[in-house]
Amino acid sequence: MELDRWLSHRLDKTKEAGLYRKFRTMNTAPLPEMLIDGQRQIVFSSNNYLGLANDRRLVYAAETSLHDFGVGSSGSRLTTGHTEWHQKLEERIASFKQTEKALLFSSGYLANVGVLSSLPEKGDVILSDQLNHASIIDGCRLSNADTVIYSHVDMGDLEEKLKETASYQRRFIVTDGVFSMDGTIAPLDQMLSLGKRYHAYVIVDDAHATGVLGENGRGTSEYFGVHPDVVIGTLSKAVGTEGGFVAGSKVLIDFLLNHARTFIFQTAMPPAICAASYAAIEIIEDSKEIRQLLFSNVKKIKISLEEMGYTVKGDLTPIIPVIIGDTEKAVQFAKKLQEKGIHAPAIRPPTVPIGESRIRLTVSSDHGSKEIDYLLESFNFIGKELNMIK
Ligand SMILES: Cc1ncc(COP(=O)(O)O)c(C=O)c1O
């Protein structure tokens, strides 16, 4: 009981800080409208940007593979877990990302940690954007290299930090492609130029850009027409399944296969998930229309909210952060949205800076005009009720 008492005390502090988290139960498949804790809600908080998580073609691919290969992979990739579906998916990801090779990890989180804890060595330095994802931060913490933080997408500051770190053996610049809380697109073209000028390698985590940015959905590399040294990604967002990957040169992949501990000491992804992911990438590459639909939804929501008088952060991506400011007000706003049947969370400090609490909307190509109009009507109503807009 001693342990429980101590942990309860710590949890009380978490609650006092307003940071206590708990589950909400989804009673239906991932769709724009779902039953959540038994209540019908329109969902504007999912990463299922292209509506593929419940797509019948993916379900069919997974079912077929389940039938042939069973449920679990039964071992790590280097023991008994490597199937022809892992092989096929890695080849498909490499051709999709236009790299020589790719390597699957069990999640995007593990891909980031695996790369950052194995690639940079003692005597090297990692230059990391201030708003990079937690998995990048954890990868930096596990690395033997030093880490230097530069201001969010501030290329002047990055250049300054590159000059200051000239004495290090090697330098690695690491960035989210699209930032998960701000919806900003990292200026990869400028980062690669800086990388070239200052002899630094560029690593991009394209979790939120894969399937979304670029004409064929290849991500930020395609969007800017550049080739970073290391491309990391996840299958858990627009691809609609789960698992992570790294794409790059043959040597890079061979190195990670031999050195990334989160690859070596991890059970391989289930083959059925690989089969579904393979089907998803085929769809992503073939269907420019889904992305057009997605971006027409994004534009409509962003423009309408700005016209209403809201401050909307970020670039043109499916992540739309609506700044509320005060934390309590943001929580109240999210509660009012929920009462209206809309699921969109309030994001508070320390995830975002003090005074920048927000409602983080995410948009899917699956959202219809009925759902979007209802969202906008609700923002208009609640904003006026809380004296935020006129
Ligand atoms: C930028 C970024 N990188 C990595 C991840 C982790 O990906 P996964 O959910 O596949 O572990 C996330 C997901 O939350 C993310 O937003």
The ligand as an SDF file (V2000), in Angstrom:
LIG
                    3D

 16 16  0  0  0  0  0  0  0  0999 V2000
    5.5350   14.0880  -35.0450 C   0  0  0  0  0  0  0  0  0  0  0  0
    5.2880   12.7140  -34.5320 C   0  0  0  0  0  0  0  0  0  0  0  0
    6.2870   11.8220  -34.5840 N   0  0  0  0  0  0  0  0  0  0  0  0
    6.1350   10.5550  -34.1380 C   0  0  0  0  0  0  0  0  0  0  0  0
    4.9280   10.1290  -33.6190 C   0  0  0  0  0  0  0  0  0  0  0  0
    4.8040    8.7320  -33.1050 C   0  0  0  0  0  0  0  0  0  0  0  0
    4.2300    7.9000  -34.0530 O   0  0  0  0  0  0  0  0  0  0  0  0
    3.5380    6.5370  -33.6030 P   0  0  0  0  0  0  0  0  0  0  0  0
    2.1720    6.8810  -33.1250 O   0  0  0  0  0  0  0  0  0  0  0  0
    3.5580    5.6880  -34.8160 O   0  0  0  0  0  0  0  0  0  0  0  0
    4.3710    5.9560  -32.5040 O   0  0  0  0  0  0  0  0  0  0  0  0
    3.8550   11.0220  -33.5620 C   0  0  0  0  0  0  0  0  0  0  0  0
    2.5450   10.5590  -33.0620 C   0  0  0  0  0  0  0  0  0  0  0  0
    1.9920   10.9730  -32.1240 O   0  0  0  0  0  0  0  0  0  0  0  0
    4.0330   12.3440  -34.0180 C   0  0  0  0  0  0  0  0  0  0  0  0
    3.0450   13.2400  -33.9350 O   0  0  0  0  0  0  0  0  0  0  0  0
  1  2  1  0
  2  3  1  0
  2 15  2  0
  3  4  2  0
  4  5  1  0
  5  6  1  0
  5 12  2  0
  6  7  1  0
  7  8  1  0
  8  9  2  0
  8 10  1  0
  8 11  1  0
 12 13  1  0
 12 15  1  0
 13 14  2  0
 15 16  1  0
M  END
$$$$
